Amino acid sequence: MNKTTNTVKTKTIKSLISASELLSIYKNENVVLVDTRMGKDIKKNYLQEHLAGALHVDLNEELSDIKEDVANGGRHPLPSIEQFSKTLSSLGITPESHVIAYDDKNGSIASARLWWMLKAIGHKNVQVLNGGLKEAVKVGFPMSSNIETPKSVAPYYIDSWKLPVATIKQVEKISKDKEHLVIDVRAKERYNGEMEPIDLVAGHIPGAINVPFSSNLDENGLFLPPKALKEKYQKVLGSRSAKNVTVHCGSGVTACHTLLAMSHAGMEIPNLYVGSWSEWSRNDMPIATIKTSNNP
């Protein structure tokens, strides 16, 4: 695919990009489009059809460092700085790249995770495609089955994760502190303890409140407008600052969807508990449930 040498001014880059905006800039020299879809046979599906020019990254293999014992960091621990640097270089990403991630789950899986990881190393120009693959198809974005070749680039230097993360011990402490807030973004049924399709035990961290990540979206699977999201989360947070708020999910992936929503709303990004419920529930930590009843 031929690319132009035009560049995009990204001084005040937004966290989300619309499909029509992407269509107008995807050929720019500094744009790196990343397909983060996951699931069975995803590599095969990606090779059969993907957005033209998009490279694929794997959540399990490249955006995580999965341990043999899930109790050690949860189902999707962060990779090391060195591992992530290699992944970025293999995608042809440099500090000057304009990275745009998309998936087929409204940003709720690896797109938001890649966005957070790039923000966490200080990368300036990174966005998630609002509405993902289906929105791109709607606007006639060209599809491809080509084997895409990334640019050859120098190693991406990373010195540290710069966005705040919380450990299991820190979450245990702050969950009992009224000045702090722990937000669980999983579905209500999982938070309540009515069901648990992935982890071994159902329930939630005592003291955590439930704000499902799905509530960040409208009926079409697009993120709510910044004003609506800001009003929603300001009400949830109250007078607490972002440093006193910790967000988690099942394994530290969909929690990034809520962090993305807050950023989209112009708010500061809170702490991420990467280990999340998958780590908490396997370490003999206290567990709360909410009994529900159909009785009037």
C-alpha positions as CSV (number, residue, x, y, z in Angstrom):
1,M,0.0,0.0,0.0
2,N,1.4,3.4,-1.0
3,K,1.6,6.0,1.7
4,T,1.8,9.7,1.4
5,T,4.3,11.8,3.3
6,N,1.6,14.0,4.8
7,T,1.7,14.3,8.6
8,V,-1.1,14.9,11.0
9,K,-1.0,17.6,13.7
10,T,-1.5,15.6,16.9
11,K,-0.8,18.3,19.5
12,T,-4.2,17.9,21.1
13,I,-4.9,14.4,19.9
14,K,-8.1,12.8,21.1
15,S,-8.3,9.4,22.7
16,L,-10.8,8.2,20.1
17,I,-10.9,8.5,16.4
18,S,-14.0,8.1,14.2
19,A,-14.1,5.8,11.2
20,S,-14.5,8.7,8.8
21,E,-11.5,10.5,10.4
22,L,-9.4,7.3,10.1
23,L,-10.4,6.9,6.4
24,S,-9.1,10.4,5.7
25,I,-5.6,9.9,7.3
26,Y,-4.7,6.2,7.3
27,K,-2.3,6.6,4.4
28,N,-0.3,9.2,6.2
29,E,3.3,8.2,6.7
30,N,3.3,8.2,10.5
31,V,0.1,6.2,10.9
32,V,0.4,2.7,12.3
33,L,-2.9,0.9,12.2
34,V,-3.1,-2.1,14.6
35,D,-5.7,-4.9,14.6
36,T,-6.1,-6.2,18.1
37,R,-8.8,-8.7,17.6
38,M,-8.6,-11.9,19.6
39,G,-10.3,-15.3,19.8
40,K,-10.0,-18.7,18.2
41,D,-8.2,-18.8,14.8
42,I,-7.7,-15.0,15.0
43,K,-4.5,-15.1,13.0
44,K,-6.2,-17.0,10.3
45,N,-9.2,-14.6,10.4
46,Y,-6.9,-11.6,10.3
47,L,-5.1,-12.9,7.2
48,Q,-8.4,-13.6,5.5
49,E,-9.6,-10.0,6.1
50,H,-8.5,-6.9,7.9
51,L,-8.4,-3.1,7.5
52,A,-6.0,-2.3,4.7
53,G,-2.5,-1.7,6.1
54,A,-3.3,-3.0,9.6
55,L,-0.8,-5.1,11.5
56,H,-1.9,-7.6,14.1
57,V,-0.9,-7.8,17.7
58,D,-1.9,-10.6,20.1
59,L,-3.2,-9.8,23.6
60,N,-2.0,-13.1,25.1
61,E,1.4,-13.3,23.4
62,E,2.5,-9.7,23.0
63,L,0.5,-7.5,25.3
64,S,0.7,-9.8,28.3
65,D,3.3,-11.9,30.1
66,I,1.1,-14.8,31.2
67,K,2.4,-16.8,34.1
68,E,1.9,-20.5,34.8
69,D,0.2,-19.7,38.0
70,V,-2.6,-17.2,37.4
71,A,-2.5,-16.3,41.1
72,N,0.7,-14.5,40.2
73,G,-0.5,-11.3,38.5
74,G,-3.8,-12.6,37.2
75,R,-4.7,-13.8,33.7
76,H,-3.1,-10.9,31.8
77,P,-0.1,-9.5,33.6
78,L,1.8,-6.7,31.9
79,P,4.8,-7.7,29.8
80,S,8.2,-6.4,30.9
81,I,9.4,-3.0,29.5
82,E,11.9,-4.9,27.4
83,Q,9.2,-7.3,26.0
84,F,6.9,-4.4,25.1
85,S,9.7,-2.5,23.4
86,K,10.3,-5.5,21.2
87,T,6.6,-5.7,20.3
88,L,6.5,-2.0,19.4
89,S,9.6,-2.3,17.2
90,S,8.2,-5.4,15.5
91,L,5.2,-3.3,14.6
92,G,7.3,-0.5,13.2
93,I,6.2,1.9,15.9
94,T,8.5,4.7,17.0
95,P,7.9,7.5,19.5
96,E,6.7,9.7,16.5
97,S,4.2,7.2,15.3
98,H,0.4,7.9,15.3
99,V,-0.9,4.5,16.5
100,I,-4.6,3.7,15.9
101,A,-5.9,0.5,17.4
102,Y,-9.1,-1.3,16.6
103,D,-11.0,-4.5,17.5
104,D,-14.4,-6.0,17.0
105,K,-15.6,-5.6,20.6
106,N,-16.2,-1.8,20.7
107,G,-12.7,-1.3,22.1
108,S,-13.4,-3.4,25.2
109,I,-10.6,-6.0,24.7
110,A,-7.1,-5.4,23.5
111,S,-7.6,-2.0,21.7
112,A,-8.1,-0.2,25.0
113,R,-5.3,-2.3,26.6
114,L,-2.8,-1.3,23.9
115,W,-4.0,2.3,24.2
116,W,-3.3,2.3,27.9
117,M,0.1,0.6,27.6
118,L,1.2,3.2,25.1
119,K,-0.1,6.1,27.2
120,A,1.7,4.4,30.2
121,I,5.1,4.6,28.5
122,G,4.5,8.2,27.5
123,H,3.6,7.7,23.9
124,K,1.8,10.8,22.7
125,N,-0.1,9.9,19.6
126,V,-2.4,6.9,20.2
127,Q,-6.1,6.5,19.6
128,V,-8.7,3.8,19.5
129,L,-11.2,3.5,16.6
130,N,-14.6,4.3,18.0
131,G,-17.0,1.5,17.2
132,G,-14.2,-0.7,15.9
133,L,-14.2,-2.8,12.8
134,K,-17.9,-2.5,12.0
135,E,-17.8,1.3,11.9
136,A,-14.9,1.2,9.5
137,V,-16.8,-1.2,7.3
138,K,-19.8,1.2,7.4
139,V,-17.7,4.1,5.9
140,G,-16.3,1.9,3.2
141,F,-12.8,1.5,4.6
142,P,-10.8,-0.8,2.3
143,M,-10.3,-4.3,3.4
144,S,-7.3,-6.5,2.7
145,S,-6.0,-10.0,2.9
146,N,-2.4,-8.9,2.2
147,I,0.5,-9.9,4.5
148,E,1.4,-6.5,5.8
149,T,5.0,-5.6,6.3
150,P,5.9,-3.2,9.1
151,K,8.6,-0.6,8.7
152,S,12.1,-1.4,10.0
153,V,12.7,0.9,12.9
154,A,15.2,1.3,15.7
155,P,14.3,-0.2,19.1
156,Y,11.7,1.8,21.0
157,Y,13.3,3.0,24.2
158,I,11.1,2.7,27.3
159,D,12.3,3.5,30.8
160,S,9.2,2.8,32.9
161,W,5.5,2.6,33.1
162,K,4.4,6.1,33.8
163,L,0.7,5.7,34.5
164,P,-0.3,4.5,38.0
165,V,-0.9,0.8,38.7
166,A,-2.0,-0.8,42.0
167,T,-0.8,-4.1,43.5
168,I,-3.0,-6.6,45.3
169,K,-1.7,-5.4,48.7
170,Q,-2.5,-1.8,47.8
171,V,-6.0,-2.7,46.7
172,E,-6.5,-4.7,49.9
173,K,-5.6,-1.6,51.9
174,I,-7.5,1.1,50.0
175,S,-10.7,-1.0,49.6
176,K,-11.3,-0.3,53.3
177,D,-10.6,3.4,53.0
178,K,-13.6,5.7,52.3
179,E,-11.3,8.3,50.8
180,H,-10.4,5.8,48.1
181,L,-12.7,4.2,45.5
182,V,-12.3,0.8,43.8
183,I,-14.4,0.4,40.6
184,D,-15.2,-3.0,39.2
185,V,-16.2,-2.7,35.5
186,R,-17.4,-6.3,35.0
187,A,-21.0,-7.2,34.2
188,K,-23.4,-6.8,37.1
189,E,-24.0,-10.6,37.4
190,R,-20.3,-11.3,37.8
191,Y,-19.9,-8.5,40.4
192,N,-22.9,-9.8,42.3
193,G,-21.5,-13.3,42.4
194,E,-24.5,-14.8,40.5
195,M,-22.2,-16.2,37.9
196,E,-18.5,-16.4,36.9
197,P,-17.7,-17.8,33.4
198,I,-14.0,-17.3,33.5
199,D,-12.4,-17.2,37.0
200,L,-12.7,-19.9,39.7
201,V,-14.7,-17.9,42.3
202,A,-17.7,-15.6,41.8
203,G,-18.1,-12.3,43.7
204,H,-16.2,-9.0,44.1
205,I,-13.7,-7.2,46.2
206,P,-15.4,-6.0,49.4
207,G,-15.9,-2.2,49.2
208,A,-15.7,-2.1,45.4
209,I,-18.5,-0.5,43.5
210,N,-19.8,-1.8,40.1
211,V,-19.8,0.4,37.0
212,P,-19.9,-2.0,34.0
213,F,-17.7,-0.9,31.2
214,S,-20.7,-1.5,28.8
215,S,-22.3,1.6,30.3
216,N,-19.6,3.7,28.5
217,L,-21.3,2.9,25.2
218,D,-24.5,3.9,23.5
219,E,-27.0,1.6,21.8
220,N,-24.8,1.6,18.7
221,G,-21.7,0.5,20.5
222,L,-20.0,3.9,20.3
223,F,-18.6,5.7,23.3
224,L,-20.9,8.2,24.9
225,P,-20.1,11.9,24.3
226,P,-17.4,13.3,26.5
227,K,-19.8,15.5,28.4
228,A,-22.1,12.6,29.3
229,L,-19.1,10.4,30.4
230,K,-17.7,13.3,32.5
231,E,-21.0,13.9,34.3
232,K,-21.4,10.1,34.9
233,Y,-17.9,9.6,36.3
234,Q,-17.8,12.8,38.3
235,K,-20.9,11.6,40.1
236,V,-19.3,8.2,40.7
237,L,-16.0,9.7,42.0
238,G,-17.5,12.5,44.0
239,S,-14.7,14.7,45.4
240,R,-12.0,12.0,45.0
241,S,-9.1,12.8,42.8
242,A,-7.9,10.2,40.2
243,K,-5.0,9.1,42.4
244,N,-7.5,7.9,44.9
245,V,-9.5,5.8,42.4
246,T,-8.5,2.3,41.2
247,V,-10.2,0.5,38.3
248,H,-10.2,-3.2,37.7
249,C,-12.0,-6.0,35.8
250,G,-11.4,-9.7,35.4
251,S,-7.8,-9.5,34.2
252,G,-6.8,-5.9,33.7
253,V,-8.0,-5.7,30.1
254,T,-11.6,-4.4,30.0
255,A,-10.7,-2.0,32.9
256,C,-8.7,-0.1,30.3
257,H,-12.0,0.6,28.5
258,T,-13.2,2.6,31.4
259,L,-9.8,4.4,31.7
260,L,-10.2,5.2,28.0
261,A,-13.7,6.5,28.6
262,M,-12.4,8.8,31.3
263,S,-9.7,10.1,29.1
264,H,-12.2,10.6,26.3
265,A,-14.2,12.7,28.9
266,G,-11.1,14.9,29.5
267,M,-10.5,13.4,33.0
268,E,-7.3,12.3,34.6
269,I,-6.5,8.5,34.2
270,P,-6.9,6.7,37.6
271,N,-5.0,3.7,38.9
272,L,-5.2,0.3,37.1
273,Y,-5.3,-2.9,39.1
274,V,-3.8,-5.2,36.5
275,G,-4.2,-8.4,38.4
276,S,-7.9,-7.7,38.9
277,W,-10.4,-10.3,40.0
278,S,-8.4,-13.2,38.4
279,E,-5.5,-12.5,40.9
280,W,-7.6,-11.4,43.9
281,S,-9.9,-14.5,43.8
282,R,-7.0,-16.9,43.7
283,N,-5.1,-15.5,46.7
284,D,-7.4,-16.2,49.7
285,M,-8.6,-12.6,49.8
286,P,-12.0,-11.6,51.2
287,I,-14.8,-12.0,48.8
288,A,-18.2,-10.3,48.8
289,T,-21.4,-11.2,47.0
290,I,-24.8,-9.6,46.6
291,K,-27.8,-11.9,46.9
292,T,-30.6,-11.1,44.4
293,S,-34.2,-12.1,44.5
294,N,-37.1,-12.1,42.1
295,N,-39.5,-11.7,44.9
296,P,-41.4,-8.4,45.1
